Structure formats: C-alpha cells, structure tokens
Amino acid sequence: MSVALSSRVKTYRLACFVGLIVAACSPTSDYTKTDGGPNNPAAKGQVYAYNFDAAPTGALPSELAHVLGDWRVSEGAQGRFLEQTGEFHTADFPRVVLKDIAFTNVHAKVRCSMRAGETDRACGLMWRFVDSDNYYLTRANSLEDNVRFYKVVDGDREELASRDIKIPAGDWHTLEAFMEGTHVRVVWDGQTVIEDDDRTFQVGKVGLWTKADSVTSFDDLEATEL
C-alpha cells in the first residue's frame, strides 16, 4: 500500500524558545510537514488493518508517513509492534500518519502501551488529518490518568473534552475514536469516555500520536469508513 508522498513535504529543524531568546535544544528533532499524500477515499465498510507482523524491524513501515519522532518496528514475545522511543521536549508531538487514504465518517482503533516517560506517557489517535498541523486527536495519559479530545488548527491544540479515568502504565490498552458527521465518541478499553461535537474538519487521514518523552508501543491499528 506504499505510494510516494505528496510533493507538499518539507523537513526542517525545530528550535526551542525561551522568552525572546532562541536556545539550542538537545536533541533537536526532525519535523516533516506533510499531508500524507493523496486523499484517496476509503471504501465504505472496509477495515484497513495494520498489525506490523510482516514489517521489517528497525524502520518505519512503508504505509506510514513520518511527521515527528523516532518510530520503528520492534519485536517482542507476542510478535512485532510499532514504537516511538525518542525523547523530545514538552511542546513536541511525535506522530505518523497512514498514507494516501482519507476517511470521512470513521472508526479508528489501536492498541497501545505507555511504557516510559517522565514528562508524559501518552497514547494518541489522530483522524480527519488534513496535514501535520490540522487534525482531530484523542489521547490517553497514564501520568495524568485522563483521556482527552482535541482539535489542532494551524498547530494550535485546543482541548474540547476530557474524562478522568485510571490508566495503568505498561499494560496494553485499546483506544478508539468514532466520528460520524460532527459527532465524536471516544472509547477507552471498551468504555465510552467522551462524546462531543465539532465541525472543524470534514475529511482526512488517520494517524498515531504521542507527546514529549513518551515511550509508547502501538499495535493492531485499524481504520474503517462507516
């Protein structure tokens, strides 16, 4: 399912800003501005599933476009999975997006395990991803014990809804997002935790997201056009 990325891609270095003084970040992180390629409409009812079992270890699978982070396929006792292991700054959001497939009414689902992180331990799903700076997001955080729903517009993240719930680190969990029209429903380990409405984005891709120094594993990513 690998197709060349859209021409609207550029890579540059992020900088840290302290007041009006630009300070060097260690490490700085490669950031890819991308829309993930063509918006080929997903077939209604088809489950686009990625379990990474056939993907080569040590690299990002070809179905995913890099935005930020150190993403690679690793192998454990239960098989292969995708993980983000880079340690970034508080304002950095490691993320990857499924190339070339766009969803309107969508069910996105992933299993994840938040394994480490002093600042954050986050597992996130993006949908209706227009480009690197415009998308919907739900994320769980095991340090904060909550699940939240955001929209990101021109790189500015706005919290739309939140639910406090116990989230053990190290365990495998399931995060799901359903969106039909303007209505959003977020499901955590089989329990609906958020319902909300927003009309900012109408169509876009599905992707994975973490924050700052989160070391997070992902597996069994699915996206379905409802």
Summary of the structure (lengths in Angstrom):
residues: 226
radius of gyration: 16.4
end to end distance: 20.7
largest distance: 51.4
contacts: 744
relative contact order: 0.24
helix: 0%
strand: 57%
